[in-house]
Amino acid sequence: MNAPTIIAALIVLVAFVAIVGKGIYNRRHGKGGCSCGGDCGACGGGCHCGDTRHS
C-alpha cells in the first residue's frame, strides 16, 4: 500500500468513527431521531422514538 491509499483510508475511518460517535452521544443525551419530537399528534401515527412507538 502506498501513502495516499493509507491517508484516504484513515480519512474515511475518522469520518465513520465521528458519525457513529455523534449518534451514540445524541442517543445518550436524549436527542434521538424522532421527527415528531414527542408530539404524537403531529406524526400521523407512523413515527417511533427508540423503543417507544407512538400512535
mmCIF entry with sequence, helices, sheets and N, C-alpha, C, O atoms, coordinates in Angstrom:
data_MODEL
# 
_entry.id   MODEL 
# 
_entity.id                         1 
_entity.type                       polymer 
_entity.pdbx_number_of_molecules   1 
# 
_entity_poly.entity_id                      1 
_entity_poly.type                           'polypeptide(L)' 
_entity_poly.nstd_linkage                   no 
_entity_poly.nstd_monomer                   no 
_entity_poly.pdbx_seq_one_letter_code       MNAPTIIAALIVLVAFVAIVGKGIYNRRHGKGGCSCGGDCGACGGGCHCGDTRHS 
_entity_poly.pdbx_seq_one_letter_code_can   MNAPTIIAALIVLVAFVAIVGKGIYNRRHGKGGCSCGGDCGACGGGCHCGDTRHS 
_entity_poly.pdbx_strand_id                 A 
# 
loop_
_entity_poly_seq.entity_id 
_entity_poly_seq.num 
_entity_poly_seq.mon_id 
_entity_poly_seq.hetero 
1 1  MET n 
1 2  ASN n 
1 3  ALA n 
1 4  PRO n 
1 5  THR n 
1 6  ILE n 
1 7  ILE n 
1 8  ALA n 
1 9  ALA n 
1 10 LEU n 
1 11 ILE n 
1 12 VAL n 
1 13 LEU n 
1 14 VAL n 
1 15 ALA n 
1 16 PHE n 
1 17 VAL n 
1 18 ALA n 
1 19 ILE n 
1 20 VAL n 
1 21 GLY n 
1 22 LYS n 
1 23 GLY n 
1 24 ILE n 
1 25 TYR n 
1 26 ASN n 
1 27 ARG n 
1 28 ARG n 
1 29 HIS n 
1 30 GLY n 
1 31 LYS n 
1 32 GLY n 
1 33 GLY n 
1 34 CYS n 
1 35 SER n 
1 36 CYS n 
1 37 GLY n 
1 38 GLY n 
1 39 ASP n 
1 40 CYS n 
1 41 GLY n 
1 42 ALA n 
1 43 CYS n 
1 44 GLY n 
1 45 GLY n 
1 46 GLY n 
1 47 CYS n 
1 48 HIS n 
1 49 CYS n 
1 50 GLY n 
1 51 ASP n 
1 52 THR n 
1 53 ARG n 
1 54 HIS n 
1 55 SER n 
# 
_struct_asym.id          A 
_struct_asym.entity_id   1 
# 
loop_
_struct_conf.conf_type_id 
_struct_conf.id 
_struct_conf.pdbx_PDB_helix_id 
_struct_conf.beg_label_comp_id 
_struct_conf.beg_label_asym_id 
_struct_conf.beg_label_seq_id 
_struct_conf.pdbx_beg_PDB_ins_code 
_struct_conf.end_label_comp_id 
_struct_conf.end_label_asym_id 
_struct_conf.end_label_seq_id 
_struct_conf.pdbx_end_PDB_ins_code 
_struct_conf.beg_auth_comp_id 
_struct_conf.beg_auth_asym_id 
_struct_conf.beg_auth_seq_id 
_struct_conf.end_auth_comp_id 
_struct_conf.end_auth_asym_id 
_struct_conf.end_auth_seq_id 
_struct_conf.pdbx_PDB_helix_class 
_struct_conf.details 
_struct_conf.pdbx_PDB_helix_length 
HELX_P HELX_P1 AA1 ALA A 3  ? ARG A 28 ? ALA A 3  ARG A 28 1 ? 26 
HELX_P HELX_P2 AA2 CYS A 40 ? ALA A 42 ? CYS A 40 ALA A 42 5 ? 3  
# 
_struct_conf_type.id          HELX_P 
_struct_conf_type.criteria    ? 
_struct_conf_type.reference   ? 
# 
_struct_sheet.id               AA1 
_struct_sheet.type             ? 
_struct_sheet.number_strands   2 
_struct_sheet.details          ? 
# 
_struct_sheet_order.sheet_id     AA1 
_struct_sheet_order.range_id_1   1 
_struct_sheet_order.range_id_2   2 
_struct_sheet_order.offset       ? 
_struct_sheet_order.sense        anti-parallel 
# 
loop_
_struct_sheet_range.sheet_id 
_struct_sheet_range.id 
_struct_sheet_range.beg_label_comp_id 
_struct_sheet_range.beg_label_asym_id 
_struct_sheet_range.beg_label_seq_id 
_struct_sheet_range.pdbx_beg_PDB_ins_code 
_struct_sheet_range.end_label_comp_id 
_struct_sheet_range.end_label_asym_id 
_struct_sheet_range.end_label_seq_id 
_struct_sheet_range.pdbx_end_PDB_ins_code 
_struct_sheet_range.beg_auth_comp_id 
_struct_sheet_range.beg_auth_asym_id 
_struct_sheet_range.beg_auth_seq_id 
_struct_sheet_range.end_auth_comp_id 
_struct_sheet_range.end_auth_asym_id 
_struct_sheet_range.end_auth_seq_id 
AA1 1 HIS A 48 ? CYS A 49 ? HIS A 48 CYS A 49 
AA1 2 THR A 52 ? ARG A 53 ? THR A 52 ARG A 53 
# 
loop_
_atom_site.group_PDB 
_atom_site.id 
_atom_site.type_symbol 
_atom_site.label_atom_id 
_atom_site.label_alt_id 
_atom_site.label_comp_id 
_atom_site.label_asym_id 
_atom_site.label_entity_id 
_atom_site.label_seq_id 
_atom_site.pdbx_PDB_ins_code 
_atom_site.Cartn_x 
_atom_site.Cartn_y 
_atom_site.Cartn_z 
_atom_site.occupancy 
_atom_site.B_iso_or_equiv 
_atom_site.pdbx_formal_charge 
_atom_site.auth_seq_id 
_atom_site.auth_comp_id 
_atom_site.auth_asym_id 
_atom_site.auth_atom_id 
_atom_site.pdbx_PDB_model_num 
ATOM 1   N N  . MET A 1 1  ? 0.845   -1.180 0.000  1.00 0.00 ? 1  MET A N  1 
ATOM 2   C CA . MET A 1 1  ? 0.000   0.000  0.000  1.00 0.00 ? 1  MET A CA 1 
ATOM 3   C C  . MET A 1 1  ? 0.890   1.243  0.000  1.00 0.00 ? 1  MET A C  1 
ATOM 4   O O  . MET A 1 1  ? 1.963   1.271  0.602  1.00 0.00 ? 1  MET A O  1 
ATOM 5   N N  . ASN A 1 2  ? 0.416   2.232  -0.675 1.00 0.00 ? 2  ASN A N  1 
ATOM 6   C CA . ASN A 1 2  ? 1.187   3.471  -0.721 1.00 0.00 ? 2  ASN A CA 1 
ATOM 7   C C  . ASN A 1 2  ? 0.554   4.533  0.184  1.00 0.00 ? 2  ASN A C  1 
ATOM 8   O O  . ASN A 1 2  ? -0.564  4.355  0.669  1.00 0.00 ? 2  ASN A O  1 
ATOM 9   N N  . ALA A 1 3  ? 1.255   5.610  0.404  1.00 0.00 ? 3  ALA A N  1 
ATOM 10  C CA . ALA A 1 3  ? 0.838   6.642  1.346  1.00 0.00 ? 3  ALA A CA 1 
ATOM 11  C C  . ALA A 1 3  ? -0.526  7.253  1.027  1.00 0.00 ? 3  ALA A C  1 
ATOM 12  O O  . ALA A 1 3  ? -1.328  7.409  1.947  1.00 0.00 ? 3  ALA A O  1 
ATOM 13  N N  . PRO A 1 4  ? -0.837  7.610  -0.231 1.00 0.00 ? 4  PRO A N  1 
ATOM 14  C CA . PRO A 1 4  ? -2.154  8.195  -0.499 1.00 0.00 ? 4  PRO A CA 1 
ATOM 15  C C  . PRO A 1 4  ? -3.309  7.250  -0.161 1.00 0.00 ? 4  PRO A C  1 
ATOM 16  O O  . PRO A 1 4  ? -4.359  7.703  0.295  1.00 0.00 ? 4  PRO A O  1 
ATOM 17  N N  . THR A 1 5  ? -3.132  5.967  -0.372 1.00 0.00 ? 5  THR A N  1 
ATOM 18  C CA . THR A 1 5  ? -4.171  4.998  -0.048 1.00 0.00 ? 5  THR A CA 1 
ATOM 19  C C  . THR A 1 5  ? -4.382  4.920  1.462  1.00 0.00 ? 5  THR A C  1 
ATOM 20  O O  . THR A 1 5  ? -5.516  4.861  1.937  1.00 0.00 ? 5  THR A O  1 
ATOM 21  N N  . ILE A 1 6  ? -3.293  4.921  2.202  1.00 0.00 ? 6  ILE A N  1 
ATOM 22  C CA . ILE A 1 6  ? -3.387  4.871  3.664  1.00 0.00 ? 6  ILE A CA 1 
ATOM 23  C C  . ILE A 1 6  ? -4.045  6.133  4.201  1.00 0.00 ? 6  ILE A C  1 
ATOM 24  O O  . ILE A 1 6  ? -4.884  6.059  5.098  1.00 0.00 ? 6  ILE A O  1 
ATOM 25  N N  . ILE A 1 7  ? -3.678  7.279  3.667  1.00 0.00 ? 7  ILE A N  1 
ATOM 26  C CA . ILE A 1 7  ? -4.254  8.545  4.114  1.00 0.00 ? 7  ILE A CA 1 
ATOM 27  C C  . ILE A 1 7  ? -5.751  8.593  3.812  1.00 0.00 ? 7  ILE A C  1 
ATOM 28  O O  . ILE A 1 7  ? -6.539  9.017  4.658  1.00 0.00 ? 7  ILE A O  1 
ATOM 29  N N  . ALA A 1 8  ? -6.145  8.168  2.626  1.00 0.00 ? 8  ALA A N  1 
ATOM 30  C CA . ALA A 1 8  ? -7.569  8.151  2.263  1.00 0.00 ? 8  ALA A CA 1 
ATOM 31  C C  . ALA A 1 8  ? -8.349  7.209  3.168  1.00 0.00 ? 8  ALA A C  1 
ATOM 32  O O  . ALA A 1 8  ? -9.455  7.534  3.600  1.00 0.00 ? 8  ALA A O  1 
ATOM 33  N N  . ALA A 1 9  ? -7.778  6.042  3.456  1.00 0.00 ? 9  ALA A N  1 
ATOM 34  C CA . ALA A 1 9  ? -8.447  5.086  4.345  1.00 0.00 ? 9  ALA A CA 1 
ATOM 35  C C  . ALA A 1 9  ? -8.593  5.660  5.746  1.00 0.00 ? 9  ALA A C  1 
ATOM 36  O O  . ALA A 1 9  ? -9.627  5.464  6.385  1.00 0.00 ? 9  ALA A O  1 
ATOM 37  N N  . LEU A 1 10 ? -7.582  6.362  6.232  1.00 0.00 ? 10 LEU A N  1 
ATOM 38  C CA . LEU A 1 10 ? -7.664  6.977  7.552  1.00 0.00 ? 10 LEU A CA 1 
ATOM 39  C C  . LEU A 1 10 ? -8.726  8.070  7.602  1.00 0.00 ? 10 LEU A C  1 
ATOM 40  O O  . LEU A 1 10 ? -9.437  8.200  8.598  1.00 0.00 ? 10 LEU A O  1 
ATOM 41  N N  . ILE A 1 11 ? -8.837  8.852  6.538  1.00 0.00 ? 11 ILE A N  1 
ATOM 42  C CA . ILE A 1 11 ? -9.858  9.903  6.483  1.00 0.00 ? 11 ILE A CA 1 
ATOM 43  C C  . ILE A 1 11 ? -11.251 9.288  6.531  1.00 0.00 ? 11 ILE A C  1 
ATOM 44  O O  . ILE A 1 11 ? -12.122 9.774  7.254  1.00 0.00 ? 11 ILE A O  1 
ATOM 45  N N  . VAL A 1 12 ? -11.464 8.223  5.766  1.00 0.00 ? 12 VAL A N  1 
ATOM 46  C CA . VAL A 1 12 ? -12.765 7.543  5.770  1.00 0.00 ? 12 VAL A CA 1 
ATOM 47  C C  . VAL A 1 12 ? -13.040 6.953  7.152  1.00 0.00 ? 12 VAL A C  1 
ATOM 48  O O  . VAL A 1 12 ? -14.164 7.044  7.645  1.00 0.00 ? 12 VAL A O  1 
ATOM 49  N N  . LEU A 1 13 ? -12.046 6.357  7.775  1.00 0.00 ? 13 LEU A N  1 
ATOM 50  C CA . LEU A 1 13 ? -12.206 5.770  9.103  1.00 0.00 ? 13 LEU A CA 1 
ATOM 51  C C  . LEU A 1 13 ? -12.552 6.837  10.141 1.00 0.00 ? 13 LEU A C  1 
ATOM 52  O O  . LEU A 1 13 ? -13.437 6.635  10.973 1.00 0.00 ? 13 LEU A O  1 
ATOM 53  N N  . VAL A 1 14 ? -11.855 7.966  10.091 1.00 0.00 ? 14 VAL A N  1 
ATOM 54  C CA . VAL A 1 14 ? -12.130 9.050  11.036 1.00 0.00 ? 14 VAL A CA 1 
ATOM 55  C C  . VAL A 1 14 ? -13.552 9.578  10.841 1.00 0.00 ? 14 VAL A C  1 
ATOM 56  O O  . VAL A 1 14 ? -14.248 9.837  11.822 1.00 0.00 ? 14 VAL A O  1 
ATOM 57  N N  . ALA A 1 15 ? -13.988 9.739  9.606  1.00 0.00 ? 15 ALA A N  1 
ATOM 58  C CA . ALA A 1 15 ? -15.349 10.207 9.343  1.00 0.00 ? 15 ALA A CA 1 
ATOM 59  C C  . ALA A 1 15 ? -16.373 9.211  9.890  1.00 0.00 ? 15 ALA A C  1 
ATOM 60  O O  . ALA A 1 15 ? -17.356 9.611  10.514 1.00 0.00 ? 15 ALA A O  1 
ATOM 61  N N  . PHE A 1 16 ? -16.145 7.923  9.660  1.00 0.00 ? 16 PHE A N  1 
ATOM 62  C CA . PHE A 1 16 ? -17.056 6.888  10.150 1.00 0.00 ? 16 PHE A CA 1 
ATOM 63  C C  . PHE A 1 16 ? -17.136 6.906  11.675 1.00 0.00 ? 16 PHE A C  1 
ATOM 64  O O  . PHE A 1 16 ? -18.227 6.855  12.243 1.00 0.00 ? 16 PHE A O  1 
ATOM 65  N N  . VAL A 1 17 ? -15.994 6.978  12.328 1.00 0.00 ? 17 VAL A N  1 
ATOM 66  C CA . VAL A 1 17 ? -15.962 6.996  13.794 1.00 0.00 ? 17 VAL A CA 1 
ATOM 67  C C  . VAL A 1 17 ? -16.661 8.247  14.324 1.00 0.00 ? 17 VAL A C  1 
ATOM 68  O O  . VAL A 1 17 ? -17.368 8.178  15.330 1.00 0.00 ? 17 VAL A O  1 
ATOM 69  N N  . ALA A 1 18 ? -16.472 9.381  13.664 1.00 0.00 ? 18 ALA A N  1 
ATOM 70  C CA . ALA A 1 18 ? -17.119 10.617 14.101 1.00 0.00 ? 18 ALA A CA 1 
ATOM 71  C C  . ALA A 1 18 ? -18.636 10.518 13.985 1.00 0.00 ? 18 ALA A C  1 
ATOM 72  O O  . ALA A 1 18 ? -19.352 10.962 14.882 1.00 0.00 ? 18 ALA A O  1 
ATOM 73  N N  . ILE A 1 19 ? -19.134 9.946  12.900 1.00 0.00 ? 19 ILE A N  1 
ATOM 74  C CA . ILE A 1 19 ? -20.575 9.814  12.695 1.00 0.00 ? 19 ILE A CA 1 
ATOM 75  C C  . ILE A 1 19 ? -21.178 8.864  13.731 1.00 0.00 ? 19 ILE A C  1 
ATOM 76  O O  . ILE A 1 19 ? -22.209 9.168  14.331 1.00 0.00 ? 19 ILE A O  1 
ATOM 77  N N  . VAL A 1 20 ? -20.540 7.728  13.937 1.00 0.00 ? 20 VAL A N  1 
ATOM 78  C CA . VAL A 1 20 ? -21.034 6.767  14.923 1.00 0.00 ? 20 VAL A CA 1 
ATOM 79  C C  . VAL A 1 20 ? -20.953 7.365  16.331 1.00 0.00 ? 20 VAL A C  1 
ATOM 80  O O  . VAL A 1 20 ? -21.883 7.214  17.125 1.00 0.00 ? 20 VAL A O  1 
ATOM 81  N N  . GLY A 1 21 ? -19.862 8.031  16.635 1.00 0.00 ? 21 GLY A N  1 
ATOM 82  C CA . GLY A 1 21 ? -19.711 8.655  17.947 1.00 0.00 ? 21 GLY A CA 1 
ATOM 83  C C  . GLY A 1 21 ? -20.762 9.714  18.211 1.00 0.00 ? 21 GLY A C  1 
ATOM 84  O O  . GLY A 1 21 ? -21.285 9.803  19.321 1.00 0.00 ? 21 GLY A O  1 
ATOM 85  N N  . LYS A 1 22 ? -21.075 10.511 17.218 1.00 0.00 ? 22 LYS A N  1 
ATOM 86  C CA . LYS A 1 22 ? -22.104 11.539 17.364 1.00 0.00 ? 22 LYS A CA 1 
ATOM 87  C C  . LYS A 1 22 ? -23.471 10.901 17.584 1.00 0.00 ? 22 LYS A C  1 
ATOM 88  O O  . LYS A 1 22 ? -24.271 11.401 18.375 1.00 0.00 ? 22 LYS A O  1 
ATOM 89  N N  . GLY A 1 23 ? -23.741 9.798  16.888 1.00 0.00 ? 23 GLY A N  1 
ATOM 90  C CA . GLY A 1 23 ? -25.002 9.089  17.085 1.00 0.00 ? 23 GLY A CA 1 
ATOM 91  C C  . GLY A 1 23 ? -25.129 8.541  18.495 1.00 0.00 ? 23 GLY A C  1 
ATOM 92  O O  . GLY A 1 23 ? -26.191 8.638  19.110 1.00 0.00 ? 23 GLY A O  1 
ATOM 93  N N  . ILE A 1 24 ? -24.052 7.969  19.006 1.00 0.00 ? 24 ILE A N  1 
ATOM 94  C CA . ILE A 1 24 ? -24.062 7.447  20.375 1.00 0.00 ? 24 ILE A CA 1 
ATOM 95  C C  . ILE A 1 24 ? -24.236 8.590  21.368 1.00 0.00 ? 24 ILE A C  1 
ATOM 96  O O  . ILE A 1 24 ? -25.006 8.469  22.321 1.00 0.00 ? 24 ILE A O  1 
ATOM 97  N N  . TYR A 1 25 ? -23.537 9.686  21.159 1.00 0.00 ? 25 TYR A N  1 
ATOM 98  C CA . TYR A 1 25 ? -23.654 10.855 22.040 1.00 0.00 ? 25 TYR A CA 1 
ATOM 99  C C  . TYR A 1 25 ? -25.092 11.367 22.059 1.00 0.00 ? 25 TYR A C  1 
ATOM 100 O O  . TYR A 1 25 ? -25.649 11.627 23.126 1.00 0.00 ? 25 TYR A O  1 
ATOM 101 N N  . ASN A 1 26 ? -25.694 11.512 20.873 1.00 0.00 ? 26 ASN A N  1 
ATOM 102 C CA . ASN A 1 26 ? -27.067 12.011 20.798 1.00 0.00 ? 26 ASN A CA 1 
ATOM 103 C C  . ASN A 1 26 ? -28.040 11.080 21.502 1.00 0.00 ? 26 ASN A C  1 
ATOM 104 O O  . ASN A 1 26 ? -28.941 11.536 22.206 1.00 0.00 ? 26 ASN A O  1 
ATOM 105 N N  . ARG A 1 27 ? -27.865 9.786  21.315 1.00 0.00 ? 27 ARG A N  1 
ATOM 106 C CA . ARG A 1 27 ? -28.772 8.826  21.946 1.00 0.00 ? 27 ARG A CA 1 
ATOM 107 C C  . ARG A 1 27 ? -28.652 8.887  23.468 1.00 0.00 ? 27 ARG A C  1 
ATOM 108 O O  . ARG A 1 27 ? -29.661 8.824  24.170 1.00 0.00 ? 27 ARG A O  1 
ATOM 109 N N  . ARG A 1 28 ? -27.444 9.007  23.974 1.00 0.00 ? 28 ARG A N  1 
ATOM 110 C CA . ARG A 1 28 ? -27.234 9.055  25.427 1.00 0.00 ? 28 ARG A CA 1 
ATOM 111 C C  . ARG A 1 28 ? -27.752 10.343 26.039 1.00 0.00 ? 28 ARG A C  1 
ATOM 112 O O  . ARG A 1 28 ? -28.088 10.381 27.223 1.00 0.00 ? 28 ARG A O  1 
ATOM 113 N N  . HIS A 1 29 ? -27.819 11.396 25.241 1.00 0.00 ? 29 HIS A N  1 
ATOM 114 C CA . HIS A 1 29 ? -28.298 12.678 25.747 1.00 0.00 ? 29 HIS A CA 1 
ATOM 115 C C  . HIS A 1 29 ? -29.742 12.962 25.342 1.00 0.00 ? 29 HIS A C  1 
ATOM 116 O O  . HIS A 1 29 ? -30.188 14.107 25.405 1.00 0.00 ? 29 HIS A O  1 
ATOM 117 N N  . GLY A 1 30 ? -30.474 11.929 24.927 1.00 0.00 ? 30 GLY A N  1 
ATOM 118 C CA . GLY A 1 30 ? -31.898 12.067 24.644 1.00 0.00 ? 30 GLY A CA 1 
ATOM 119 C C  . GLY A 1 30 ? -32.221 12.838 23.388 1.00 0.00 ? 30 GLY A C  1 
ATOM 120 O O  . GLY A 1 30 ? -33.322 13.372 23.254 1.00 0.00 ? 30 GLY A O  1 
ATOM 121 N N  . LYS A 1 31 ? -31.282 12.906 22.468 1.00 0.00 ? 31 LYS A N  1 
ATOM 122 C CA . LYS A 1 31 ? -31.534 13.616 21.210 1.00 0.00 ? 31 LYS A CA 1 
ATOM 123 C C  . LYS A 1 31 ? -31.665 12.582 20.097 1.00 0.00 ? 31 LYS A C  1 
ATOM 124 O O  . LYS A 1 31 ? -30.806 12.488 19.220 1.00 0.00 ? 31 LYS A O  1 
ATOM 125 N N  . GLY A 1 32 ? -32.734 11.819 20.141 1.00 0.00 ? 32 GLY A N  1 
ATOM 126 C CA . GLY A 1 32 ? -32.932 10.758 19.163 1.00 0.00 ? 32 GLY A CA 1 
ATOM 127 C C  . GLY A 1 32 ? -33.347 11.289 17.813 1.00 0.00 ? 32 GLY A C  1 
ATOM 128 O O  . GLY A 1 32 ? -33.398 12.500 17.599 1.00 0.00 ? 32 GLY A O  1 
ATOM 129 N N  . GLY A 1 33 ? -33.641 10.391 16.914 1.00 0.00 ? 33 GLY A N  1 
ATOM 130 C CA . GLY A 1 33 ? -34.002 10.764 15.563 1.00 0.00 ? 33 GLY A CA 1 
ATOM 131 C C  . GLY A 1 33 ? -35.491 10.825 15.318 1.00 0.00 ? 33 GLY A C  1 
ATOM 132 O O  . GLY A 1 33 ? -35.931 10.734 14.172 1.00 0.00 ? 33 GLY A O  1 
ATOM 133 N N  . CYS A 1 34 ? -36.277 10.977 16.370 1.00 0.00 ? 34 CYS A N  1 
ATOM 134 C CA . CYS A 1 34 ? -37.730 11.011 16.209 1.00 0.00 ? 34 CYS A CA 1 
ATOM 135 C C  . CYS A 1 34 ? -38.145 12.347 15.600 1.00 0.00 ? 34 CYS A C  1 
ATOM 136 O O  . CYS A 1 34 ? -37.860 13.408 16.155 1.00 0.00 ? 34 CYS A O  1 
ATOM 137 N N  . SER A 1 35 ? -38.805 12.284 14.481 1.00 0.00 ? 35 SER A N  1 
ATOM 138 C CA . SER A 1 35 ? -39.171 13.515 13.778 1.00 0.00 ? 35 SER A CA 1 
ATOM 139 C C  . SER A 1 35 ? -40.352 14.221 14.408 1.00 0.00 ? 35 SER A C  1 
ATOM 140 O O  . SER A 1 35 ? -40.563 15.404 14.141 1.00 0.00 ? 35 SER A O  1 
ATOM 141 N N  . CYS A 1 36 ? -41.139 13.530 15.244 1.00 0.00 ? 36 CYS A N  1 
ATOM 142 C CA . CYS A 1 36 ? -42.317 14.179 15.826 1.00 0.00 ? 36 CYS A CA 1 
ATOM 143 C C  . CYS A 1 36 ? -41.962 14.963 17.081 1.00 0.00 ? 36 CYS A C  1 
ATOM 144 O O  . CYS A 1 36 ? -42.780 15.740 17.573 1.00 0.00 ? 36 CYS A O  1 
ATOM 145 N N  . GLY A 1 37 ? -40.764 14.775 17.605 1.00 0.00 ? 37 GLY A N  1 
ATOM 146 C CA . GLY A 1 37 ? -40.339 15.499 18.790 1.00 0.00 ? 37 GLY A CA 1 
ATOM 147 C C  . GLY A 1 37 ? -41.161 15.170 20.026 1.00 0.00 ? 37 GLY A C  1 
ATOM 148 O O  . GLY A 1 37 ? -41.217 15.970 20.961 1.00 0.00 ? 37 GLY A O  1 
ATOM 149 N N  . GLY A 1 38 ? -41.800 14.003 20.044 1.00 0.00 ? 38 GLY A N  1 
ATOM 150 C CA . GLY A 1 38 ? -42.618 13.608 21.181 1.00 0.00 ? 38 GLY A CA 1 
ATOM 151 C C  . GLY A 1 38 ? -44.060 14.040 21.044 1.00 0.00 ? 38 GLY A C  1 
ATOM 152 O O  . GLY A 1 38 ? -44.904 13.630 21.841 1.00 0.00 ? 38 GLY A O  1 
ATOM 153 N N  . ASP A 1 39 ? -44.365 14.865 20.044 1.00 0.00 ? 39 ASP A N  1 
ATOM 154 C CA . ASP A 1 39 ? -45.744 15.296 19.798 1.00 0.00 ? 39 ASP A CA 1 
ATOM 155 C C  . ASP A 1 39 ? -46.385 14.296 18.850 1.00 0.00 ? 39 ASP A C  1 
ATOM 156 O O  . ASP A 1 39 ? -46.306 14.443 17.631 1.00 0.00 ? 39 ASP A O  1 
ATOM 157 N N  . CYS A 1 40 ? -47.021 13.275 19.419 1.00 0.00 ? 40 CYS A N  1 
ATOM 158 C CA . CYS A 1 40 ? -47.531 12.162 18.622 1.00 0.00 ? 40 CYS A CA 1 
ATOM 159 C C  . CYS A 1 40 ? -48.644 12.574 17.661 1.00 0.00 ? 40 CYS A C  1 
ATOM 160 O O  . CYS A 1 40 ? -48.843 11.930 16.631 1.00 0.00 ? 40 CYS A O  1 
ATOM 161 N N  . GLY A 1 41 ? -49.357 13.627 17.986 1.00 0.00 ? 41 GLY A N  1 
ATOM 162 C CA . GLY A 1 41 ? -50.427 14.077 17.103 1.00 0.00 ? 41 GLY A CA 1 
ATOM 163 C C  . GLY A 1 41 ? -49.902 14.633 15.791 1.00 0.00 ? 41 GLY A C  1 
ATOM 164 O O  . GLY A 1 41 ? -50.628 14.672 14.799 1.00 0.00 ? 41 GLY A O  1 
ATOM 165 N N  . ALA A 1 42 ? -48.642 15.064 15.777 1.00 0.00 ? 42 ALA A N  1 
ATOM 166 C CA . ALA A 1 42 ? -48.069 15.669 14.580 1.00 0.00 ? 42 ALA A CA 1 
ATOM 167 C C  . ALA A 1 42 ? -47.454 14.635 13.636 1.00 0.00 ? 42 ALA A C  1 
ATOM 168 O O  . ALA A 1 42 ? -47.109 14.963 12.501 1.00 0.00 ? 42 ALA A O  1 
ATOM 169 N N  . CYS A 1 43 ? -47.315 13.389 14.095 1.00 0.00 ? 43 CYS A N  1 
ATOM 170 C CA . CYS A 1 43 ? -46.593 12.431 13.263 1.00 0.00 ? 43 CYS A CA 1 
ATOM 171 C C  . CYS A 1 43 ? -47.509 11.480 12.500 1.00 0.00 ? 43 CYS A C  1 
ATOM 172 O O  . CYS A 1 43 ? -47.016 10.652 11.736 1.00 0.00 ? 43 CYS A O  1 
ATOM 173 N N  . GLY A 1 44 ? -48.786 11.568 12.676 1.00 0.00 ? 44 GLY A N  1 
ATOM 174 C CA . GLY A 1 44 ? -49.706 10.745 11.896 1.00 0.00 ? 44 GLY A CA 1 
ATOM 175 C C  . GLY A 1 44 ? -49.668 9.267  12.247 1.00 0.00 ? 44 GLY A C  1 
ATOM 176 O O  . GLY A 1 44 ? -50.099 8.439  11.444 1.00 0.00 ? 44 GLY A O  1 
ATOM 177 N N  . GLY A 1 45 ? -49.171 8.915  13.411 1.00 0.00 ? 45 GLY A N  1 
ATOM 178 C CA . GLY A 1 45 ? -49.185 7.532  13.861 1.00 0.00 ? 45 GLY A CA 1 
ATOM 179 C C  . GLY A 1 45 ? -48.071 6.673  13.312 1.00 0.00 ? 45 GLY A C  1 
ATOM 180 O O  . GLY A 1 45 ? -48.009 5.486  13.631 1.00 0.00 ? 45 GLY A O  1 
ATOM 181 N N  . GLY A 1 46 ? -47.186 7.224  12.496 1.00 0.00 ? 46 GLY A N  1 
ATOM 182 C CA . GLY A 1 46 ? -46.151 6.398  11.898 1.00 0.00 ? 46 GLY A CA 1 
ATOM 183 C C  . GLY A 1 46 ? -44.771 6.578  12.484 1.00 0.00 ? 46 GLY A C  1 
ATOM 184 O O  . GLY A 1 46 ? -43.834 5.913  12.044 1.00 0.00 ? 46 GLY A O  1 
ATOM 185 N N  . CYS A 1 47 ? -44.609 7.449  13.459 1.00 0.00 ? 47 CYS A N  1 
ATOM 186 C CA . CYS A 1 47 ? -43.264 7.683  13.984 1.00 0.00 ? 47 CYS A CA 1 
ATOM 187 C C  . CYS A 1 47 ? -43.010 6.809  15.197 1.00 0.00 ? 47 CYS A C  1 
ATOM 188 O O  . CYS A 1 47 ? -43.935 6.271  15.805 1.00 0.00 ? 47 CYS A O  1 
ATOM 189 N N  . HIS A 1 48 ? -41.748 6.682  15.529 1.00 0.00 ? 48 HIS A N  1 
ATOM 190 C CA . HIS A 1 48 ? -41.353 5.945  16.722 1.00 0.00 ? 48 HIS A CA 1 
ATOM 191 C C  . HIS A 1 48 ? -40.078 6.568  17.266 1.00 0.00 ? 48 HIS A C  1 
ATOM 192 O O  . HIS A 1 48 ? -39.225 7.026  16.505 1.00 0.00 ? 48 HIS A O  1 
ATOM 193 N N  . CYS A 1 49 ? -39.956 6.582  18.566 1.00 0.00 ? 49 CYS A N  1 
ATOM 194 C CA . CYS A 1 49 ? -38.775 7.125  19.229 1.00 0.00 ? 49 CYS A CA 1 
ATOM 195 C C  . CYS A 1 49 ? -38.107 6.015  20.007 1.00 0.00 ? 49 CYS A C  1 
ATOM 196 O O  . CYS A 1 49 ? -38.632 5.573  21.029 1.00 0.00 ? 49 CYS A O  1 
ATOM 197 N N  . GLY A 1 50 ? -36.968 5.559  19.548 1.00 0.00 ? 50 GLY A N  1 
ATOM 198 C CA . GLY A 1 50 ? -36.268 4.471  20.223 1.00 0.00 ? 50 GLY A CA 1 
ATOM 199 C C  . GLY A 1 50 ? -37.124 3.222  20.237 1.00 0.00 ? 50 GLY A C  1 
ATOM 200 O O  . GLY A 1 50 ? -37.526 2.725  19.185 1.00 0.00 ? 50 GLY A O  1 
ATOM 201 N N  . ASP A 1 51 ? -37.399 2.723  21.406 1.00 0.00 ? 51 ASP A N  1 
ATOM 202 C CA . ASP A 1 51 ? -38.212 1.522  21.543 1.00 0.00 ? 51 ASP A CA 1 
ATOM 203 C C  . ASP A 1 51 ? -39.677 1.836  21.774 1.00 0.00 ? 51 ASP A C  1 
ATOM 204 O O  . ASP A 1 51 ? -40.506 0.926  21.802 1.00 0.00 ? 51 ASP A O  1 
ATOM 205 N N  . THR A 1 52 ? -40.012 3.109  21.942 1.00 0.00 ? 52 THR A N  1 
ATOM 206 C CA . THR A 1 52 ? -41.391 3.502  22.230 1.00 0.00 ? 52 THR A CA 1 
ATOM 207 C C  . THR A 1 52 ? -42.083 3.907  20.949 1.00 0.00 ? 52 THR A C  1 
ATOM 208 O O  . THR A 1 52 ? -41.636 4.828  20.264 1.00 0.00 ? 52 THR A O  1 
ATOM 209 N N  . ARG A 1 53 ? -43.156 3.239  20.620 1.00 0.00 ? 53 ARG A N  1 
ATOM 210 C CA . ARG A 1 53 ? -43.931 3.580  19.426 1.00 0.00 ? 53 ARG A CA 1 
ATOM 211 C C  . ARG A 1 53 ? -45.101 4.466  19.824 1.00 0.00 ? 53 ARG A C  1 
ATOM 212 O O  . ARG A 1 53 ? -45.782 4.217  20.819 1.00 0.00 ? 53 ARG A O  1 
ATOM 213 N N  . HIS A 1 54 ? -45.319 5.497  19.034 1.00 0.00 ? 54 HIS A N  1 
ATOM 214 C CA . HIS A 1 54 ? -46.432 6.419  19.279 1.00 0.00 ? 54 HIS A CA 1 
ATOM 215 C C  . HIS A 1 54 ? -47.588 6.055  18.363 1.00 0.00 ? 54 HIS A C  1 
ATOM 216 O O  . HIS A 1 54 ? -47.388 5.532  17.267 1.00 0.00 ? 54 HIS A O  1 
ATOM 217 N N  . SER A 1 55 ? -48.774 6.332  18.814 1.00 0.00 ? 55 SER A N  1 
ATOM 218 C CA . SER A 1 55 ? -49.937 6.086  17.947 1.00 0.00 ? 55 SER A CA 1 
ATOM 219 C C  . SER A 1 55 ? -50.788 7.329  17.837 1.00 0.00 ? 55 SER A C  1 
ATOM 220 O O  . SER A 1 55 ? -51.810 7.319  17.152 1.00 0.00 ? 55 SER A O  1 
# 
